[in-house]
Amino acid sequence: MRTRNRARRAGAALTAAVAAVAVAGLSGVAGAGPAAADQVTLGLDYHCTFPLLGPEPVHVDLTADVPSSVEVGQQMNGFVIDSVSAVNAESARALGALYSVTLEGNALADATLTVPEEPDGLPVQVDSALDKTALPASGGFTVHGKGTSPDLTFTQAGPGKVTVGNLVLTLTPRTDDGGPTGLGTFQSECIQDPGQNNVLASFQITLPGAQGPSKPGTPAVTAHTSTSVTLGWGASTETGGTVTGYDVYSNGAVVASSTGTTATVPNLTPKTSYTFTVKAKDGKGNVSDASDPVTVTTDAAGPSSHAYALKGTTTIKASNGTVPLTGSLNTQVAPDTGAVTGDLALDPADAALQAFGFLPVTAHLAFANQGPTSGTYTGGALSTDTKVLVKASSFTAFGIVPIGGGDQCQTTAPSDLKLASAGTFDPAKGGALKGGYDLADLTGCGPITGLLSPLVAGTGNTADLALTPKSGS
């Protein structure tokens, strides 16, 4: 750019379309380039803070025909960007409750222009008027925006990009007679949700008169996972120059770079369709035309694995007994269905029981799973079901007098140990599980099996457990 002031005007223009917003909505952006342009799209999620409601979500879709390259010193005409901002029904209801029928105002939008003259990025704020928008009687609504970039001229070759940032809205909802509502005019700060790609446009500034690399071959998918795609393509050539590398594009943004003819695109969303093109570049800042596109769908995500240490107690109702429990629970959670499979392991424990209501009896119990643990994890709630056979190797009165037990002493049928999270369960942090189970009659416990069985057999037994993630899980 010819001067820093011109760079600031260019940056402001590149942000000028970032401002068609409603209630919690936002929109717009612009970049620079020659007549030949590629269509780019960008979706962004925000949370905007409003009176009475607090932070509310808003989604914005941006579309523009952004040139992919321009020569140094060449004047480029501005181009148009369209945006659609989706505002949720809750925001619309809150406005309607105060008899709002239209919304108008201004948006102060942040964006950053990064070009060779401004390698650290030029932050820009633009104050833009919002289109007057009619509010629906029910449901959410959308706001359409349109902006045009100015003419731009660059003085240095190299890459450029435009990123979209946050917004501050100054809004005035009005009643059917055109007057203000009880909210008056208020400000709303819109913060971009973290972890998003916020690059609207990437472009290349090239030296004048240079031929540049030829168009690369159509990329082919050589490998793909739930979060990555590996591509390969035919090499570009250049007369009188050298191809120094390649950039892989998706939705107008560079998502991977390589000095060879293969690249892996990381950080993708499982089970999602992506379209990629490849452009070659040389050491003079020249960029080729985009290759023909390839579209691929990433794999579904695999199950997430979690390992927990377990600690708690269980009560045996029949004899008012308490049993301390320790052990572990290893689970895998399917991302699509929330189905849980796993392995519950309970350590042997001593149960403090009461025979005939007064005689203290200690039972040494072991817990033998009769299959894997199954269950579900949905909506922050975990539930599991494990079939467990209870074995009693010994019964002692007063802790010292043997009265039964043995290797064959066990319940006649497995118990269904059903557990469910108490409150919201975070797989990464663990949490509390509560549940219950029945115990069948005992068998094989010696001459007084008939007297020992009533100490444990019965319904209404409970379990109260805490799960703590194991280190590294």
Residue pairs with C-beta under 8 A, 6 or more apart in sequence:
1 7
1 10
1 115
1 117
1 152
1 153
1 154
1 155
2 153
2 155
6 153
7 113
7 115
7 117
7 118
7 122
8 122
8 124
9 150
10 32
10 113
10 150
10 152
11 111
11 112
11 113
11 118
11 122
11 123
11 124
12 124
12 126
13 30
13 78
13 149
13 150
13 152
14 29
14 30
14 31
14 32
14 111
14 113
14 124
14 149
14 162
15 28
15 29
15 30
15 109
15 110
15 111
15 113
15 124
15 125
15 126
15 162
16 28
16 30
16 126
16 128
16 147
16 148
16 149
16 150
17 27
17 28
17 29
17 30
17 64
17 81
17 83
17 145
17 146
17 147
17 148
17 149
18 26
18 27
18 28
18 29
18 107
18 109
18 110
18 111
18 126
18 128
18 147
18 164
18 165
18 167
19 26
19 27
19 28
19 106
19 107
19 108
19 109
19 126
19 127
19 128
19 130
19 145
19 147
19 167
20 26
20 27
20 28
20 83
20 85
20 107
20 128
20 130
20 131
20 143
20 144
20 145
20 146
20 147
21 27
21 58
21 85
21 107
21 130
21 143
21 145
21 167
21 169
21 190
22 85
22 87
22 103
22 130
22 133
22 141
22 142
22 143
23 48
23 50
23 56
23 58
23 87
23 91
23 92
23 95
23 103
23 171
23 188
24 46
24 47
24 48
24 50
24 56
24 57
24 58
24 87
24 88
24 91
24 169
24 188
24 190
25 48
25 58
25 60
25 85
25 86
25 87
25 142
25 143
26 44
26 46
26 48
26 58
26 60
26 85
26 107
26 109
26 167
26 169
26 190
27 60
27 62
27 83
27 84
27 85
27 143
27 145
28 62
28 81
28 83
28 109
28 128
28 145
28 146
28 147
29 42
29 62
29 64
29 81
29 111
29 147
29 162
29 164
29 200
29 201
30 64
30 78
30 79
30 81
30 147
30 148
30 149
30 162
30 201
31 64
31 66
31 67
31 79
31 149
31 160
31 161
31 162
31 200
31 201
31 203
32 67
32 70
32 76
32 149
32 152
32 154
32 160
32 203
33 66
33 67
33 68
33 69
33 70
33 76
33 79
33 203
34 67
34 69
34 70
34 71
34 74
34 76
35 67
35 77
36 67
36 68
37 65
37 66
37 67
37 68
37 79
38 65
38 66
38 67
38 68
38 252
38 290
39 63
39 64
39 65
39 66
39 252
40 63
40 64
40 65
40 66
40 200
40 201
40 251
40 252
40 253
41 61
41 62
41 63
41 251
41 252
42 61
42 62
42 164
42 197
42 198
42 199
42 200
42 251
42 252
42 253
43 59
43 60
43 61
43 62
44 59
44 60
44 62
44 164
44 192
44 193
44 196
44 198
45 57
45 58
45 59
45 60
45 192
45 193
45 196
46 57
46 58
46 59
46 60
46 166
46 167
46 190
46 191
46 192
46 193
47 55
47 56
47 57
47 58
47 190
47 191
47 193
48 55
48 56
48 58
48 167
48 169
48 188
48 189
48 190
48 191
49 55
49 56
49 188
49 189
49 190
50 56
50 91
50 94
50 186
50 188
51 183
51 186
52 94
53 90
53 91
53 94
55 191
56 88
56 90
56 91
57 88
58 85
58 86
58 87
58 88
58 91
58 190
59 85
59 86
60 83
60 84
60 85
60 86
61 83
61 84
61 85
61 86
62 81
62 82
62 83
62 164
62 200
63 81
63 82
63 83
64 79
64 80
64 81
64 82
64 200
64 201
65 79
65 80
66 79
66 200
66 201
66 203
66 252
67 76
67 79
67 203
68 203
68 204
68 279
68 287
68 289
68 290
69 203
69 204
69 205
69 206
69 286
69 287
70 76
70 152
70 154
70 203
70 204
70 205
70 206
71 205
71 206
71 207
71 208
71 209
72 154
72 155
72 156
72 157
72 205
72 206
72 207
72 208
73 153
73 154
73 155
73 208
74 153
74 208
75 151
75 152
75 153
76 151
76 152
76 153
77 151
78 148
78 149
78 150
78 151
78 152
79 148
79 149
80 146
80 147
80 148
81 146
81 147
81 148
81 149
82 144
82 145
82 146
83 144
83 145
83 146
83 147
84 142
84 143
84 144
84 145
85 142
85 143
85 145
86 140
86 142
87 140
87 141
87 142
87 143
88 140
89 138
89 139
89 140
91 140
92 135
92 136
92 138
92 139
92 140
92 141
93 138
95 103
95 135
95 173
95 181
96 135
96 137
98 173
98 181
98 182
98 183
99 175
99 176
99 181
100 135
100 173
100 174
100 175
100 181
100 183
101 134
101 135
101 174
101 175
101 176
102 132
102 133
102 134
102 135
102 173
102 174
103 130
103 132
103 133
103 135
103 171
103 172
103 173
103 174
104 130
104 131
104 132
104 133
104 171
104 172
104 174
105 129
105 130
105 169
105 170
105 171
105 172
105 185
106 127
106 128
106 129
106 130
106 169
106 170
107 127
107 128
107 130
107 167
107 168
107 169
107 170
108 125
108 126
108 127
108 167
108 168
108 169
108 170
109 125
109 126
109 128
109 165
109 167
110 123
110 124
110 125
110 165
110 166
110 167
111 123
111 124
111 126
111 162
111 163
111 164
111 165
112 121
112 122
112 123
112 124
112 162
112 163
112 165
113 121
113 122
113 124
113 160
113 161
113 162
114 120
114 121
114 122
114 160
114 161
114 162
114 163
115 122
115 154
115 156
115 158
115 159
115 160
115 205
116 154
116 156
116 157
116 158
116 159
116 160
116 205
117 154
117 155
117 156
121 163
123 165
128 147
130 143
130 169
130 171
131 143
131 144
131 145
133 141
133 143
135 141
135 173
154 160
154 205
156 205
157 205
157 206
157 207
157 284
157 285
157 286
158 204
158 205
158 285
159 202
159 203
159 204
159 205
160 202
160 203
160 204
160 205
161 199
161 201
161 202
161 203
161 253
162 199
162 200
162 201
163 198
163 199
163 200
164 192
164 198
164 200
165 192
165 198
166 189
166 190
166 191
166 192
167 189
167 190
168 187
168 188
168 189
168 190
169 187
169 188
169 189
169 190
170 185
170 186
170 187
171 185
171 186
171 187
171 188
172 180
172 184
172 185
173 180
173 181
173 183
174 180
174 181
175 181
192 198
197 253
199 252
199 253
199 254
200 252
200 253
201 252
201 253
202 247
202 249
202 252
202 253
202 254
204 279
204 281
204 285
204 286
204 287
205 285
206 212
206 284
206 285
206 286
206 287
207 284
207 285
207 286
210 241
210 282
210 284
210 286
211 238
211 239
211 240
211 241
211 286
212 238
212 241
212 282
212 286
212 287
212 288
213 236
213 237
213 238
213 241
213 243
213 280
213 281
213 282
213 286
213 287
213 288
214 236
214 237
214 238
214 280
214 288
215 236
215 280
215 288
215 289
215 290
215 291
216 233
216 234
216 235
216 236
216 246
216 261
216 278
216 279
216 280
216 288
216 291
217 233
217 234
217 235
217 291
218 233
218 234
218 291
218 292
218 293
218 294
219 231
219 232
219 233
219 248
219 276
219 277
219 278
219 291
219 294
220 231
220 232
220 233
220 294
221 229
221 230
221 231
221 294
221 296
222 230
222 231
222 232
222 262
223 229
223 230
223 264
224 230
224 296
224 298
224 299
225 298
225 299
226 268
226 270
226 271
226 298
226 299
226 300
226 301
226 302
227 266
227 267
227 268
227 269
227 270
227 298
227 301
228 264
228 265
228 266
228 267
228 268
228 298
229 264
229 265
229 268
229 274
229 276
229 296
229 298
230 262
230 263
230 264
230 265
231 248
231 256
231 262
231 263
231 264
231 265
231 276
231 278
231 294
232 261
232 262
233 246
233 261
233 262
233 278
233 291
234 261
235 243
235 261
236 243
236 246
236 280
236 288
237 243
238 280
238 282
238 286
241 282
241 283
241 284
241 286
242 282
242 283
243 280
243 281
243 282
244 259
244 281
244 282
244 283
245 257
245 258
245 259
245 280
245 281
246 257
246 258
246 259
246 260
246 261
246 263
246 278
246 279
246 280
246 281
247 254
247 256
247 257
247 278
247 279
247 281
247 287
248 254
248 255
248 256
248 257
248 258
248 263
248 265
248 276
248 277
248 278
249 255
249 276
249 277
249 278
249 279
249 290
250 265
250 274
250 275
250 276
250 277
251 275
255 265
255 276
256 263
256 264
256 265
256 266
257 263
265 274
265 276
268 274
268 298
269 298
270 298
270 299
270 300
270 301
270 335
271 297
271 298
271 299
271 300
271 301
271 336
272 297
272 298
273 295
273 296
273 297
274 295
274 296
274 297
274 298
275 293
275 294
275 295
276 293
276 294
276 295
276 296
277 290
277 291
277 292
277 293
277 294
278 290
278 291
279 287
279 288
279 289
279 290
279 291
280 287
280 288
281 287
281 288
300 335
300 336
301 335
301 336
302 335
303 332
303 333
303 334
303 335
303 341
304 332
304 333
304 335
304 427
305 330
305 331
305 332
305 473
306 330
306 331
306 332
306 333
306 427
306 428
306 469
306 473
307 328
307 329
307 330
307 331
307 469
307 470
307 473
308 328
308 329
308 330
308 331
308 430
308 467
308 468
308 469
308 470
308 473
309 326
309 327
309 328
309 467
309 468
309 469
309 470
310 325
310 326
310 327
310 328
310 329
310 344
310 346
310 465
310 466
310 467
311 325
311 326
311 465
311 466
311 468
312 324
312 325
312 433
312 463
312 464
312 465
312 466
313 322
313 323
313 324
313 325
313 463
313 464
314 322
314 323
314 325
314 461
314 462
314 463
314 464
315 321
315 322
315 323
315 461
315 462
315 463
316 322
316 323
316 351
316 353
316 439
316 455
316 456
316 458
316 461
317 458
317 459
317 460
317 461
317 462
318 439
318 454
318 455
318 456
318 457
318 458
319 353
319 354
319 355
319 361
319 454
319 455
319 456
320 353
320 354
321 351
321 352
321 353
321 354
321 363
321 455
321 456
322 351
322 352
323 349
323 350
323 351
323 352
323 365
324 349
324 350
325 346
325 347
325 349
325 463
325 465
326 346
326 347
326 349
327 344
327 345
327 346
327 347
328 343
328 344
328 345
328 470
329 342
329 343
329 344
329 345
329 373
329 384
329 467
330 342
330 343
331 340
331 341
331 342
331 373
331 375
331 384
331 427
332 340
332 341
332 342
333 339
333 340
333 377
333 427
334 340
338 376
338 377
338 378
339 374
339 375
339 376
340 373
340 374
340 375
340 376
340 377
340 382
340 383
340 384
341 372
341 373
341 374
342 372
342 373
342 374
342 375
342 384
343 369
343 372
343 373
344 369
344 373
344 384
344 386
344 388
344 417
345 369
346 367
346 388
348 364
348 365
348 366
348 367
349 364
349 365
350 362
350 363
350 364
350 365
351 362
351 363
351 364
351 365
351 456
352 360
352 362
353 360
353 361
353 362
353 363
353 455
353 456
354 360
354 361
355 361
355 397
355 451
355 455
359 397
360 397
360 398
360 399
361 395
361 396
361 397
361 403
361 455
362 395
362 396
362 399
363 392
363 394
363 395
363 405
363 455
363 456
364 392
364 393
364 394
364 405
365 390
365 391
365 392
366 390
366 391
366 392
366 393
367 388
367 389
367 390
367 391
368 388
368 389
368 390
368 391
368 410
369 386
369 387
369 388
369 389
370 387
370 388
370 389
370 414
371 386
371 387
373 384
373 385
373 386
374 384
374 385
374 386
375 382
375 383
375 384
375 385
376 382
376 383
377 383
377 425
377 427
380 421
380 424
380 425
380 426
381 420
381 421
381 424
381 425
382 420
382 421
382 425
382 427
382 431
382 433
383 418
383 419
383 420
383 421
384 418
384 419
384 420
384 433
385 416
385 417
385 418
385 419
386 416
386 417
386 419
387 414
387 415
387 416
387 417
388 414
388 415
388 417
388 437
389 410
389 411
389 413
389 414
389 415
390 410
390 411
390 415
390 439
390 456
391 409
391 410
391 411
392 404
392 405
392 409
392 410
392 442
392 445
392 452
392 456
393 405
393 406
393 407
393 409
394 402
394 404
394 405
394 406
395 402
395 403
395 404
395 405
395 445
395 452
395 455
396 402
396 403
397 403
403 446
403 448
403 452
404 445
404 446
404 447
404 448
404 449
404 452
405 445
405 446
405 452
406 444
406 445
406 446
408 443
408 444
408 445
409 442
409 443
409 444
409 445
409 446
409 449
409 452
410 442
410 443
410 444
411 439
411 440
411 441
411 442
411 443
411 456
411 457
412 440
412 441
412 442
412 443
413 440
414 440
415 437
415 438
415 439
415 440
416 437
416 438
417 435
417 437
417 463
418 435
418 436
418 437
419 433
419 434
419 435
419 463
419 465
420 433
420 434
420 435
421 431
421 432
421 433
422 431
422 432
422 433
422 434
423 431
423 432
424 431
425 431
428 469
429 469
430 466
430 467
430 468
430 469
431 466
431 467
432 464
432 465
432 466
432 467
433 463
433 464
433 465
433 466
433 467
434 462
434 463
434 464
434 465
435 462
435 463
436 460
436 461
436 462
436 463
437 461
437 463
438 458
438 459
438 460
438 461
439 456
439 457
439 458
439 461
440 457
441 453
441 457
442 449
442 452
442 453
442 456
442 457
443 449
443 453
445 452
445 453
446 452
